[in-house]
């Protein structure tokens, strides 16, 4: 059971316990310790909260990303990558996150979180419209992993891909976002699906709806004590304190129960929650108001209270309606976080292109800047596919986004990947002009504002469109086929 360093011990009735979570001294509630409400349960569990499988998948993702950037022989690297994407074998050591310096992590193996889990089985099976050949989500990741294994440190300079970023950002959407909003918070909330007056499975300590909601929360990747942390705290915990002035202080913030280690199950920050916090942090720095991380967490917490308050009975129509409303709030905010990421990295690509142009014009060596460009483009592309991985069909918005970004970045020789042949080779053709592709990046940003209402707007270049159009001759294509 997750408890704070110091607790105020009170005696509460079972009914009262069903209405609240445990709270630390500062009054911030936590997503933990909800009581068992399954009728007739006689097992040893004292809490109904369970989402360890989702945390295992976050760690599989982090480990996969780290391995993609490693320098291993091709066959060995591919086998290790597939072990974390498709494998379910026991004994897989965690590659990331791992203890570093004063930041100590409790678990060292996937099995210590939840055995028998993989990413491939939960990757959305839809055809990925933003890539050629009608390839599905799992097929695309496998294709990228094979290419990554054959590339030095997972970077393909010839075709323009940083596979660690592409795979990571796509999985954040095609696994975490998709599973949460298109599964658990959609079909999973139907009255006849996993009802609350029955155990999720025979002998389990949680009801159907309790576990459905917990699993969605697990895919968000936030620590149980999020409300006692600032956006900056969450950001630094995700970075293992490496970017903070005092790693010990970050460790103390993460280690909620004070046992000297960070429990990945309840105290760590993973991908979706990290980006929510990162944009909240950026907003604070810019003097703006943003509440993605706490807002999404609070909606999850409020929903869990509603389910627990039903005390193992079927949810009433009003209770289920309240959950559906909270699920919609979560989906909208989470989708907007992904749109903020698309906006940010479109701006990063634009900045990189401007720097590359300056270097090339001066006959300098563009290699270092070109790698940064590929990294940022791959983050942009991955997030642009991630935002299309949710419950909603984005229709024309998705078509515009895919055409503006293309299947590959514009290379220094003005070529661009436009297809994949039957043998799995990239096919390049002449792309947009350099200035024209820069215009596309601004149009991507404007699309995120118009369609998703992004407000933090990191790397905002939307005011530069008129000037860029003049540089591009006023006729840059709106699309990028």
Backbone torsions as a table, in degrees:
resi	resn	phi	psi	omega
1	UNK	NA	134.8	-179.1
2	UNK	-82.3	121.7	178.4
3	UNK	-132.2	150.3	179.7
4	UNK	-73.5	171.8	180.0
5	UNK	-57.1	-44.6	178.5
6	UNK	-123.6	132.8	-179.7
7	UNK	-119.8	148.8	172.1
8	UNK	-95.8	110.5	-173.3
9	UNK	-85.5	121.4	176.9
10	UNK	-131.6	164.2	176.7
11	UNK	-104.0	117.8	-179.2
12	UNK	-119.3	147.3	175.1
13	UNK	-73.0	164.1	178.2
14	UNK	-60.5	-37.5	-179.9
15	UNK	-65.8	-40.4	179.2
16	UNK	-67.7	-40.3	178.5
17	UNK	-60.7	-32.5	-178.9
18	UNK	-69.5	-15.3	-176.5
19	UNK	-98.8	-12.6	-174.1
20	UNK	-134.1	161.7	167.5
21	UNK	-103.8	164.9	173.6
22	UNK	-65.3	147.3	-178.6
23	UNK	-128.5	140.6	175.3
24	UNK	-72.6	175.3	-176.5
25	UNK	-56.8	-35.7	-177.3
26	UNK	-75.9	1.0	174.0
27	UNK	90.1	-5.4	-179.2
28	UNK	-77.4	127.2	-178.7
29	UNK	-74.7	159.1	178.9
30	UNK	-124.7	156.8	177.9
31	UNK	-91.3	79.8	-176.3
32	UNK	-167.8	164.0	168.4
33	UNK	67.0	18.0	172.2
34	UNK	-64.9	137.1	-172.2
35	UNK	-73.3	163.2	174.3
36	UNK	-74.5	126.4	-179.8
37	UNK	-117.7	-0.1	179.8
38	UNK	-63.7	125.0	-179.1
39	UNK	-65.8	129.2	176.4
40	UNK	81.4	5.2	179.3
41	UNK	-65.5	131.1	-177.4
42	UNK	-126.1	16.0	-178.0
43	UNK	-83.9	-172.7	-174.5
44	UNK	-85.8	-11.3	-174.9
45	UNK	-68.1	140.9	178.2
46	UNK	-111.8	-4.8	177.3
47	UNK	-135.5	150.0	-178.3
48	UNK	-96.1	-1.1	-176.9
49	UNK	-77.6	129.6	179.6
50	UNK	-157.8	119.5	175.7
51	UNK	-151.3	33.2	-176.7
52	UNK	-65.8	-30.0	178.4
53	UNK	-63.1	-36.9	179.1
54	UNK	-69.8	-38.4	176.9
55	UNK	-65.3	-38.5	176.5
56	UNK	-58.3	-39.1	-179.7
57	UNK	-71.1	-34.1	173.4
58	UNK	-60.8	-41.9	-179.0
59	UNK	-71.0	-36.2	173.7
60	UNK	-59.9	-42.2	178.0
61	UNK	-62.1	-48.8	-178.7
62	UNK	-62.2	-39.6	179.4
63	UNK	-68.0	-40.9	178.6
64	UNK	-60.8	-45.8	179.8
65	UNK	-59.9	-43.3	179.7
66	UNK	-64.6	-41.0	-178.7
67	UNK	-67.5	-34.4	179.8
68	UNK	-58.7	-36.6	-177.9
69	UNK	-84.5	-1.4	-177.4
70	UNK	-77.0	163.9	-179.5
71	UNK	-111.3	86.5	-179.1
72	UNK	-123.4	158.4	173.3
73	UNK	-56.8	146.5	-171.0
74	UNK	-53.8	-50.6	-176.5
75	UNK	-64.5	-43.5	179.3
76	UNK	-63.7	-43.0	-178.9
77	UNK	-63.8	-44.8	-179.7
78	UNK	-61.3	-43.2	179.8
79	UNK	-61.7	-41.0	179.8
80	UNK	-68.8	-39.7	177.7
81	UNK	-61.7	-44.6	-179.1
82	UNK	-68.6	-28.0	177.3
83	UNK	-63.8	-31.6	179.8
84	UNK	-92.3	-20.7	177.9
85	UNK	-91.1	-51.0	-174.8
86	UNK	-108.1	-19.4	-174.4
87	UNK	-74.3	160.5	176.1
88	UNK	-134.1	11.6	-172.8
89	UNK	-65.7	150.3	174.3
90	UNK	-72.6	159.0	172.5
91	UNK	88.3	8.4	179.1
92	UNK	-74.8	118.2	178.4
93	UNK	-76.9	141.6	177.1
94	UNK	-67.9	126.3	177.0
95	UNK	-89.4	-37.3	177.1
96	UNK	-159.0	141.5	-0.4
97	UNK	-82.5	146.0	179.5
98	UNK	-125.3	158.3	178.0
99	UNK	-55.9	136.3	177.1
100	UNK	-142.3	121.8	178.1
101	UNK	58.7	-128.0	-178.5
102	UNK	-80.7	-4.9	-179.0
103	UNK	-94.8	104.2	-173.7
104	UNK	-103.7	128.0	-178.5
105	UNK	-107.3	138.0	-173.8
106	UNK	-69.3	-50.8	-172.8
107	UNK	-89.5	145.8	177.6
108	UNK	-123.2	-7.2	178.5
109	UNK	-131.7	155.1	175.9
110	UNK	-62.7	-37.5	-178.3
111	UNK	-60.7	-29.3	179.4
112	UNK	-69.2	-17.2	175.4
113	UNK	-94.2	-61.6	176.6
114	UNK	-168.8	119.1	-179.2
115	UNK	-76.7	162.9	173.9
116	UNK	74.0	19.7	-178.5
117	UNK	-106.3	149.5	172.2
118	UNK	-142.7	179.0	179.0
119	UNK	-99.0	-32.9	-174.0
120	UNK	-60.8	-37.8	-178.2
121	UNK	-69.1	-17.8	-179.4
122	UNK	-111.6	4.6	176.8
123	UNK	-78.9	130.5	-175.1
124	UNK	-52.6	134.9	-173.0
125	UNK	-88.7	2.4	-178.4
126	UNK	-67.0	159.8	173.7
127	UNK	-74.3	129.3	-177.2
128	UNK	-82.3	102.9	-174.1
129	UNK	-65.6	-24.4	-176.5
130	UNK	-83.4	3.6	176.5
131	UNK	-129.5	155.9	-175.4
132	UNK	-71.3	167.4	168.8
133	UNK	71.3	17.2	175.8
134	UNK	58.1	41.8	-175.4
135	UNK	-84.1	140.6	179.8
136	UNK	-84.6	169.7	-178.7
137	UNK	-55.4	-56.1	179.7
138	UNK	-61.8	-37.2	178.5
139	UNK	-63.8	-39.4	-179.1
140	UNK	-64.8	-44.4	179.6
141	UNK	-63.1	-44.0	178.3
142	UNK	-61.0	-41.0	177.8
143	UNK	-61.0	-47.1	179.4
144	UNK	-64.1	-39.0	-179.5
145	UNK	-65.6	-37.6	176.2
146	UNK	-64.3	-42.2	177.4
147	UNK	-65.3	-39.1	179.9
148	UNK	-64.0	-40.5	-179.7
149	UNK	-63.5	-29.9	-178.6
150	UNK	-89.6	-1.6	-177.6
151	UNK	-109.0	146.8	178.5
152	UNK	-67.6	119.7	-179.0
153	UNK	54.7	25.7	175.6
154	UNK	75.5	17.0	-179.1
155	UNK	-118.5	126.9	179.2
156	UNK	-105.9	96.5	-178.4
157	UNK	-70.2	-28.8	-176.7
158	UNK	-69.4	-41.0	-176.9
159	UNK	-105.4	-16.3	170.5
160	UNK	99.2	35.9	-176.6
161	UNK	-123.3	135.8	168.2
162	UNK	-107.4	99.3	-168.9
163	UNK	-69.3	-28.6	176.9
164	UNK	-59.6	-41.8	179.9
165	UNK	-74.4	-43.2	179.4
166	UNK	-58.4	-52.0	-177.2
167	UNK	-64.6	-45.5	-177.6
168	UNK	-59.4	-52.6	-175.1
169	UNK	-68.7	-34.7	177.0
170	UNK	-65.4	-43.0	-180.0
171	UNK	-65.7	-35.2	175.8
172	UNK	-55.8	-32.6	176.9
173	UNK	-90.6	-52.7	-170.6
174	UNK	-73.4	-16.5	173.7
175	UNK	-108.5	-69.3	-171.4
176	UNK	-63.2	-56.3	-177.9
177	UNK	-64.4	-45.6	-178.0
178	UNK	-63.1	-49.0	-178.3
179	UNK	-61.7	-39.8	-178.0
180	UNK	-69.7	-56.0	-169.7
181	UNK	-89.5	-25.3	-179.4
182	UNK	-97.9	-6.2	-179.8
183	UNK	-120.8	-82.1	-172.5
184	UNK	-63.3	-39.2	-177.5
185	UNK	-92.5	7.7	177.8
186	UNK	-121.6	-89.6	178.5
187	UNK	-58.9	-34.4	-177.2
188	UNK	-65.5	-16.5	-179.9
189	UNK	-96.0	-1.3	177.3
190	UNK	-60.4	146.0	-174.7
191	UNK	-59.5	-34.1	-175.5
192	UNK	-92.4	-3.8	-179.0
193	UNK	-98.0	125.5	178.6
194	UNK	43.5	63.6	-176.5
195	UNK	-62.1	156.4	-173.7
196	UNK	-80.7	-11.9	179.2
197	UNK	-93.6	13.3	176.9
198	UNK	-135.5	152.3	173.7
199	UNK	-64.9	148.8	178.3
200	UNK	-55.5	-45.3	170.3
201	UNK	-140.9	155.6	-177.3
202	UNK	-54.6	128.8	177.6
203	UNK	89.0	-7.8	-179.1
204	UNK	-77.5	155.9	-176.4
205	UNK	-90.5	8.3	-179.1
206	UNK	-132.8	149.3	178.1
207	UNK	-76.6	170.4	178.9
208	UNK	-57.1	-51.1	-176.4
209	UNK	-71.8	-32.1	176.2
210	UNK	-59.9	-45.9	-176.1
211	UNK	-74.2	-36.7	175.8
212	UNK	-56.3	-47.2	-178.5
213	UNK	-67.9	-42.3	179.3
214	UNK	-61.5	-41.2	-178.6
215	UNK	-65.7	-38.4	175.2
216	UNK	-62.1	-43.8	178.2
217	UNK	-60.7	-41.3	180.0
218	UNK	-58.6	-36.5	179.7
219	UNK	-70.0	-19.3	175.6
220	UNK	-70.8	-32.2	173.0
221	UNK	80.2	31.1	-179.7
222	UNK	-102.0	147.2	175.6
223	UNK	-67.6	153.9	-176.9
224	UNK	-62.7	-24.1	-177.6
225	UNK	-104.0	31.7	-177.5
226	UNK	-52.1	-39.2	-174.7
227	UNK	-68.5	-13.5	175.8
228	UNK	-94.5	5.3	-178.4
229	UNK	-118.9	147.2	173.7
230	UNK	-83.1	168.9	175.6
231	UNK	-59.5	-38.5	177.6
232	UNK	-64.2	-39.2	176.8
233	UNK	-60.6	-47.9	-179.5
234	UNK	-60.1	-43.0	179.4
235	UNK	-58.6	-48.3	-176.2
236	UNK	-71.6	-32.2	175.5
237	UNK	-63.5	-44.2	178.5
238	UNK	-59.2	-32.2	179.3
239	UNK	-88.3	9.2	-179.5
240	UNK	60.4	24.5	178.9
241	UNK	75.2	4.7	-174.7
242	UNK	-67.5	-27.1	-177.6
243	UNK	-99.8	5.9	178.8
244	UNK	-97.2	158.1	178.8
245	UNK	-68.3	-30.8	-175.5
246	UNK	-130.5	99.4	-178.7
247	UNK	-65.3	-34.6	179.0
248	UNK	-61.9	-38.6	179.8
249	UNK	-65.8	-39.0	178.0
250	UNK	-66.7	-41.1	177.0
251	UNK	-57.7	-43.8	-179.7
252	UNK	-63.9	-36.3	177.9
253	UNK	-66.8	-39.3	-179.0
254	UNK	-72.8	-39.5	-174.2
255	UNK	-78.6	76.4	-173.1
256	UNK	-61.7	-39.4	-177.1
257	UNK	-91.1	1.4	172.9
258	UNK	67.8	28.5	-179.0
259	UNK	-92.7	5.5	174.7
260	UNK	90.5	-1.1	178.1
261	UNK	-139.9	155.0	177.0
262	UNK	-94.0	119.0	179.1
263	UNK	-82.9	116.0	-178.6
264	UNK	-61.2	-24.4	-178.3
265	UNK	-70.2	-33.2	-171.0
266	UNK	-133.1	-12.4	-170.3
267	UNK	-121.1	1.0	-175.0
268	UNK	-105.0	158.8	177.2
269	UNK	-109.8	126.1	179.9
270	UNK	-117.1	173.3	-170.2
271	UNK	-28.2	-70.6	-176.0
272	UNK	-58.4	-44.9	179.3
273	UNK	-67.1	-34.3	177.2
274	UNK	-61.2	-47.6	-178.4
275	UNK	-67.7	-35.7	175.5
276	UNK	-60.1	-45.6	179.8
277	UNK	-68.3	-38.3	-178.8
278	UNK	-60.9	-40.4	179.3
279	UNK	-74.8	-33.3	173.2
280	UNK	-63.0	-41.6	178.7
281	UNK	-63.1	-43.9	178.9
282	UNK	-63.4	-37.4	179.1
283	UNK	-63.9	-43.5	179.0
284	UNK	-60.3	-43.7	179.0
285	UNK	-61.0	-35.7	-177.9
286	UNK	-88.5	2.4	-179.7
287	UNK	76.3	24.0	179.4
288	UNK	-105.2	171.3	177.4
289	UNK	-110.6	125.4	178.1
290	UNK	-149.3	138.6	-175.2
291	UNK	-138.6	39.5	-178.6
292	UNK	-60.4	-50.8	-172.0
293	UNK	-66.8	-51.7	179.8
294	UNK	-70.5	-34.3	-179.1
295	UNK	-64.3	-47.2	178.6
296	UNK	-65.6	-44.3	179.4
297	UNK	-60.3	-46.4	-178.9
298	UNK	-60.8	-39.9	178.4
299	UNK	-63.5	-41.4	176.3
300	UNK	-62.6	-44.1	-178.9
301	UNK	-63.7	-44.7	179.8
302	UNK	-63.4	-38.8	177.6
303	UNK	-64.5	-40.0	179.4
304	UNK	-65.2	-34.4	177.3
305	UNK	-63.0	-42.9	-179.9
306	UNK	-60.3	-45.3	-178.4
307	UNK	-66.2	-44.3	-179.2
308	UNK	-64.4	-35.2	-179.4
309	UNK	-66.0	-20.2	177.6
310	UNK	-70.3	-14.4	172.6
311	UNK	54.1	44.5	175.0
312	UNK	79.2	8.6	176.0
313	UNK	-99.7	166.3	175.9
314	UNK	-59.8	144.5	177.0
315	UNK	-69.9	139.0	176.1
316	UNK	-75.1	161.7	177.1
317	UNK	-54.4	-38.3	-178.9
318	UNK	-71.0	-37.2	177.9
319	UNK	-65.4	-44.4	-179.6
320	UNK	-66.9	-36.9	177.5
321	UNK	-62.8	-38.3	178.6
322	UNK	-65.6	-38.6	177.6
323	UNK	-65.5	-42.2	179.2
324	UNK	-61.4	-38.9	178.4
325	UNK	-66.4	-43.3	177.9
326	UNK	-64.9	-38.6	178.0
327	UNK	-61.7	-38.5	178.3
328	UNK	-65.6	-38.8	177.1
329	UNK	-63.3	-43.3	179.1
330	UNK	-61.8	-47.4	-178.2
331	UNK	-60.0	-46.1	-178.7
332	UNK	-62.7	-46.7	-178.9
333	UNK	-65.9	-42.6	-179.1
334	UNK	-64.5	-43.8	177.8
335	UNK	-62.0	-38.4	179.5
336	UNK	-67.4	-34.7	174.8
337	UNK	-59.6	-44.0	177.6
338	UNK	-63.2	-38.4	177.4
339	UNK	-66.0	-37.6	175.5
340	UNK	-60.2	-38.9	179.5
341	UNK	-67.2	-42.7	176.1
342	UNK	-59.2	-45.6	179.4
343	UNK	-58.8	-49.0	-177.2
344	UNK	-59.1	-49.4	-173.0
345	UNK	-77.0	-23.4	170.0
346	UNK	-63.2	-39.7	176.4
347	UNK	-67.1	-37.7	177.2
348	UNK	-63.1	-43.2	178.5
349	UNK	-61.5	-42.4	178.9
350	UNK	-60.4	-45.1	178.1
351	UNK	-62.2	-42.8	179.9
352	UNK	-62.3	-41.3	-179.2
353	UNK	-64.7	-38.4	177.8
354	UNK	-64.3	-42.3	178.9
355	UNK	-66.7	-40.7	178.5
356	UNK	-62.5	-40.1	179.0
357	UNK	-61.2	-41.6	178.8
358	UNK	-63.8	-43.5	-179.5
359	UNK	-64.2	-46.6	-178.9
360	UNK	-64.0	-42.0	179.9
361	UNK	-62.8	-28.2	-179.4
362	UNK	-93.9	9.1	-178.6
363	UNK	59.3	33.2	178.8
364	UNK	-88.6	-177.6	179.0
365	UNK	-93.7	112.5	-174.4
366	UNK	-88.5	2.2	-168.9
367	UNK	-57.6	-48.6	-177.4
368	UNK	-63.2	-45.8	-180.0
369	UNK	-68.4	-33.6	179.7
370	UNK	-63.7	-38.2	177.7
371	UNK	-64.9	-38.7	176.7
372	UNK	-63.8	-41.5	177.8
373	UNK	-58.9	-45.5	-180.0
374	UNK	-65.9	-38.4	177.1
375	UNK	-60.7	-50.8	-177.6
376	UNK	-67.8	-37.8	177.1
377	UNK	-63.8	-41.2	-179.4
378	UNK	-65.5	-36.0	174.2
379	UNK	-65.2	-42.9	176.9
380	UNK	-59.5	-49.3	-177.9
381	UNK	-64.0	-44.2	-180.0
382	UNK	-60.4	-44.3	179.2
383	UNK	-70.4	-32.9	178.3
384	UNK	-65.7	-32.0	174.8
385	UNK	-78.7	-33.7	179.4
386	UNK	-61.9	-42.1	-177.2
387	UNK	-69.0	-17.9	176.3
388	UNK	-89.7	5.2	-174.1
389	UNK	-97.4	5.4	-176.1
390	UNK	-86.7	-159.3	-176.9
391	UNK	-75.6	-31.6	-173.3
392	UNK	-88.6	142.4	170.1
393	UNK	-83.3	114.0	-175.2
394	UNK	-80.1	-5.6	171.0
395	UNK	52.6	-123.8	-175.8
396	UNK	-63.1	-32.3	177.3
397	UNK	-60.6	-44.0	178.3
398	UNK	-64.5	-41.8	179.6
399	UNK	-60.6	-45.0	178.8
400	UNK	-62.4	-44.7	-178.0
401	UNK	-61.3	-46.3	-178.4
402	UNK	-65.8	-37.3	-179.8
403	UNK	-72.7	-37.3	179.2
404	UNK	-67.4	-40.4	-177.3
405	UNK	-84.2	-40.3	-178.3
406	UNK	82.9	-179.5	-178.8
407	UNK	-87.5	-11.2	178.5
408	UNK	-157.4	162.2	179.9
409	UNK	-72.2	156.2	172.5
410	UNK	-70.9	123.2	-177.2
411	UNK	-87.9	169.6	-175.4
412	UNK	-65.8	-21.8	176.2
413	UNK	-91.2	13.1	177.9
414	UNK	69.6	15.1	174.0
415	UNK	-97.1	168.8	-174.7
416	UNK	-159.1	139.7	175.7
417	UNK	-63.4	128.8	179.9
418	UNK	-122.6	-11.3	-176.7
419	UNK	-161.6	170.9	172.8
420	UNK	-128.2	125.7	-176.9
421	UNK	-81.5	179.2	-175.0
422	UNK	-64.4	-21.0	179.5
423	UNK	-91.4	2.5	179.6
424	UNK	83.8	18.0	178.0
425	UNK	-94.3	144.0	175.7
426	UNK	-72.6	143.1	175.8
427	UNK	-114.1	121.5	180.0
428	UNK	-106.9	152.1	177.0
429	UNK	-145.9	173.2	178.0
430	UNK	-62.4	131.8	-179.0
431	UNK	-104.1	-163.4	176.3
432	UNK	-65.8	163.2	172.1
433	UNK	-66.7	160.6	-179.7
434	UNK	-58.4	-48.5	179.4
435	UNK	-66.0	-37.1	179.7
436	UNK	-63.8	-39.2	179.3
437	UNK	-69.9	-31.4	174.1
438	UNK	-63.7	-38.0	175.2
439	UNK	-60.8	-40.6	178.7
440	UNK	-57.4	-38.9	-178.8
441	UNK	-63.7	-39.2	177.5
442	UNK	-68.3	-37.4	178.2
443	UNK	-66.8	-32.3	173.5
444	UNK	-62.3	-44.5	178.8
445	UNK	-62.0	-43.9	179.4
446	UNK	-63.5	-35.2	178.1
447	UNK	-64.3	-40.2	178.9
448	UNK	-65.8	-34.7	177.0
449	UNK	-71.0	-47.6	-175.3
450	UNK	-67.5	-39.3	-173.1
451	UNK	-95.2	-27.4	-174.7
452	UNK	-123.4	-5.2	175.9
453	UNK	65.9	35.2	178.1
454	UNK	-58.2	143.7	-174.7
455	UNK	-127.3	-21.4	179.3
456	UNK	-76.2	-43.2	170.0
457	UNK	55.8	56.6	175.9
458	UNK	-67.2	136.3	-178.6
459	UNK	63.8	41.4	-176.6
460	UNK	-66.0	123.1	177.7
461	UNK	-126.0	15.1	-173.8
462	UNK	-64.1	-25.1	178.9
463	UNK	-77.2	-8.3	-176.9
464	UNK	-92.0	-0.1	-171.8
465	UNK	-61.4	-44.2	-177.8
466	UNK	-59.9	-45.5	179.8
467	UNK	-64.5	-40.4	179.7
468	UNK	-66.2	-37.4	177.9
469	UNK	-62.5	-37.2	177.8
470	UNK	-65.0	-42.5	178.8
471	UNK	-63.1	-37.3	-179.0
472	UNK	-80.7	2.4	179.2
473	UNK	86.4	11.3	175.8
474	UNK	75.9	1.3	-174.8
475	UNK	-129.4	27.6	177.9
476	UNK	-61.7	137.3	-177.8
477	UNK	-62.9	142.1	175.0
478	UNK	-77.7	-18.5	-178.5
479	UNK	-119.9	170.1	-178.7
480	UNK	-143.2	79.9	-175.1
481	UNK	-75.3	NA	NA
